[in-house]
Amino acid sequence: MGGRSRTAGSATPATRALDAEKIPYETLSYTHDHDAPSYGLEAADKLGLPPECVYKTLMVDLGGRLGVAMVPVAYNLDLKKFAALMGARKASMAHRAEAERRTGYVVGGISPLGQRHPSPAGIDAAAELLDTIYVSGGRRGFQIGLSPFDLIRMTHALTAPISVLKS
């Protein structure tokens, strides 16, 4: 990694947050297909990345407060496990408008980094086994690759097995 692959107009709140902390990262871009059924799987496919190293960012309602869940794109979030990790009694997916308002990003481009109003975060423990993790860079078709430990530190994320394989 080390070097940064910059494209014109690639600065987002997420990349600015990483730059401010002097964290090394790379950026990857692709042309987003508006008909793609899964933003995350589309990113992995178009960038030629293994789906287990591309993580999606999900905004979760934890009974009146929002949380950030990060899980591999080929998996679903286990809401009960995430609620337990966050110390909540229950969890449900946040409404799209609420997620966008809270983060400052659009759904499909929500980054766990540089959110307008940061929320408590949790990440699937499998991330700790990766050398590089890829997350949304703050817009559709734009991914950031960085050390999972830098991501965990920047988001203050708790780690636990919070994902289940899609059926």
RALIN-V598694 format. One line per field, one symbol per residue. ss: DSSP state (h for helix, s for strand, l for the rest). phi: phi as a letter, one per 30 degrees, with the letter a starting at -180 (. if undefined). burial: b if it has 24 or more other C-alpha atoms within 12 Angstrom, else e. A space follows every 10 residues. Layout:
ss=???
phi=???
burial=???
This chain:
ss=llllllllll llhhhhhhhh lllllssssl llllllllhh hhhhhhhlll hhhsssssss sllllsssss ssllssslhh hhhhhhllll lssllhhhhh hhhlllllll llllllllls sssshhhhhl llsssssssl lssssslhhh hhhhhllsss llsssll
phi=.idcccbeid dbeddddddd chcdabcbba ddcdcddbed dddeddcicd edcccccccb dcijbcbccb beddbcdddd ddededicda bbdddedddd ddciccejbd cdcidebebe bbbdededcc dbccbecjad ibcccadddd ddddchddca dccbddc
burial=eeeeeeeeeb bbbbbebbee eebbbbbbbb ebeeeeebbb bbbbbbbebe bbbbbbbbbb bbeebbbbbb bbbbbbbbbb bbbebbeeee bbbbeeeebb ebbbbbbbbb bbbbbeebbb bbbbbbbbeb ebbbbbbbbb bbbbbbbbbb bbebbebbbb bbbeeee
